[in-house]
Amino acid sequence: MFNRRKDYARLSGRQVEIPAEEREAIIEKSSKQVSRGVFYSTIIIITSFLPVFMLTGQEGKLFHPLAYTKTFILIVDAFLVEHILQLSTEGGTFE
């Protein structure tokens, strides 16, 4: 979006607001481009915590709360990336 605003400014010689329809189209396209990468990187990070769940004894007691907390938050993140983006690009507004 920043690059598009720069293009408008360069063409007109002054700072110009991007029309609302075009701004929404830019946001939708950009969101679709990054959503898959964000989702899969989140899944990879969740997978990297799986060995922590295999720890036993003192180490398990120390690291299990951290692993559970981070895994829960990352699962929520993956859910939000998939569902919020899907809802917002199916006719919702970005205001």
C-alpha positions as a Markdown table, in Angstrom:
| # | Residue | x | y | z |
|---|---|---|---|---|
| 1 | Met | 0.0 | 0.0 | 0.0 |
| 2 | Phe | 2.9 | 2.3 | 0.8 |
| 3 | Asn | 4.4 | 1.7 | -2.7 |
| 4 | Arg | 1.1 | 2.5 | -4.4 |
| 5 | Arg | 0.8 | 5.8 | -2.5 |
| 6 | Lys | 4.4 | 6.6 | -3.5 |
| 7 | Asp | 3.4 | 5.9 | -7.1 |
| 8 | Tyr | 0.5 | 8.3 | -6.9 |
| 9 | Ala | 2.6 | 11.0 | -5.3 |
| 10 | Arg | 5.3 | 10.7 | -7.9 |
| 11 | Leu | 2.8 | 10.9 | -10.8 |
| 12 | Ser | 0.9 | 13.8 | -9.4 |
| 13 | Gly | 3.8 | 15.6 | -7.7 |
| 14 | Arg | 2.0 | 15.7 | -4.4 |
| 15 | Gln | 0.6 | 13.4 | -1.6 |
| 16 | Val | -2.6 | 11.7 | -2.8 |
| 17 | Glu | -5.0 | 9.5 | -1.0 |
| 18 | Ile | -5.7 | 6.1 | -2.5 |
| 19 | Pro | -9.4 | 5.6 | -3.4 |
| 20 | Ala | -11.2 | 3.3 | -0.9 |
| 21 | Glu | -12.0 | 0.6 | -3.5 |
| 22 | Glu | -8.4 | 0.4 | -4.6 |
| 23 | Arg | -7.1 | 0.4 | -1.1 |
| 24 | Glu | -9.4 | -2.5 | -0.2 |
| 25 | Ala | -8.3 | -4.4 | -3.3 |
| 26 | Ile | -4.6 | -3.8 | -2.3 |
| 27 | Ile | -5.2 | -5.0 | 1.2 |
| 28 | Glu | -7.1 | -8.1 | 0.1 |
| 29 | Lys | -4.4 | -9.1 | -2.4 |
| 30 | Ser | -1.6 | -8.5 | 0.1 |
| 31 | Ser | -3.4 | -10.5 | 2.8 |
| 32 | Lys | -3.9 | -13.4 | 0.4 |
| 33 | Gln | -0.2 | -13.3 | -0.5 |
| 34 | Val | 1.1 | -13.6 | 3.0 |
| 35 | Ser | -1.6 | -15.8 | 4.7 |
| 36 | Arg | -0.3 | -19.1 | 3.4 |
| 37 | Gly | 3.2 | -18.3 | 4.5 |
| 38 | Val | 2.1 | -17.2 | 7.9 |
| 39 | Phe | 0.0 | -20.3 | 8.4 |
| 40 | Tyr | 2.7 | -22.8 | 7.4 |
| 41 | Ser | 5.4 | -21.0 | 9.4 |
| 42 | Thr | 3.1 | -21.2 | 12.5 |
| 43 | Ile | 2.6 | -24.9 | 11.9 |
| 44 | Ile | 6.4 | -25.4 | 11.7 |
| 45 | Ile | 6.9 | -23.6 | 14.9 |
| 46 | Ile | 4.3 | -25.7 | 16.6 |
| 47 | Thr | 6.0 | -28.8 | 15.3 |
| 48 | Ser | 9.3 | -27.7 | 16.7 |
| 49 | Phe | 7.8 | -27.7 | 20.2 |
| 50 | Leu | 6.8 | -31.4 | 20.0 |
| 51 | Pro | 10.1 | -32.7 | 21.4 |
| 52 | Val | 9.6 | -30.6 | 24.5 |
| 53 | Phe | 6.5 | -32.7 | 25.3 |
| 54 | Met | 8.7 | -35.8 | 25.4 |
| 55 | Leu | 10.8 | -34.5 | 28.3 |
| 56 | Thr | 10.4 | -36.2 | 31.6 |
| 57 | Gly | 11.5 | -35.5 | 35.2 |
| 58 | Gln | 12.8 | -32.1 | 36.2 |
| 59 | Glu | 13.2 | -30.9 | 32.6 |
| 60 | Gly | 9.6 | -31.8 | 31.8 |
| 61 | Lys | 8.3 | -30.0 | 34.8 |
| 62 | Leu | 10.3 | -26.9 | 33.9 |
| 63 | Phe | 9.4 | -26.8 | 30.1 |
| 64 | His | 5.9 | -28.3 | 29.8 |
| 65 | Pro | 4.1 | -25.1 | 30.9 |
| 66 | Leu | 6.1 | -23.1 | 28.3 |
| 67 | Ala | 5.4 | -25.6 | 25.6 |
| 68 | Tyr | 1.7 | -25.8 | 26.3 |
| 69 | Thr | 1.3 | -22.0 | 26.5 |
| 70 | Lys | 3.2 | -21.4 | 23.2 |
| 71 | Thr | 1.5 | -24.2 | 21.4 |
| 72 | Phe | -2.0 | -23.0 | 22.5 |
| 73 | Ile | -1.2 | -19.4 | 21.3 |
| 74 | Leu | 0.2 | -20.6 | 18.0 |
| 75 | Ile | -2.8 | -22.8 | 17.3 |
| 76 | Val | -5.1 | -19.8 | 18.0 |
| 77 | Asp | -2.9 | -17.8 | 15.7 |
| 78 | Ala | -3.2 | -20.4 | 12.9 |
| 79 | Phe | -6.9 | -20.5 | 13.3 |
| 80 | Leu | -7.2 | -16.7 | 13.2 |
| 81 | Val | -5.0 | -16.4 | 10.1 |
| 82 | Glu | -7.2 | -18.9 | 8.2 |
| 83 | His | -10.6 | -17.8 | 9.4 |
| 84 | Ile | -10.3 | -14.1 | 9.9 |
| 85 | Leu | -8.7 | -13.6 | 6.5 |
| 86 | Gln | -11.3 | -15.7 | 4.9 |
| 87 | Leu | -14.1 | -13.8 | 6.5 |
| 88 | Ser | -12.6 | -10.4 | 5.7 |
| 89 | Thr | -12.0 | -11.2 | 2.0 |
| 90 | Glu | -15.5 | -12.6 | 1.4 |
| 91 | Gly | -17.2 | -9.3 | 1.1 |
| 92 | Gly | -16.3 | -7.8 | 4.5 |
| 93 | Thr | -14.8 | -4.4 | 4.8 |
| 94 | Phe | -11.4 | -3.4 | 6.0 |
| 95 | Glu | -12.4 | -0.3 | 7.9 |
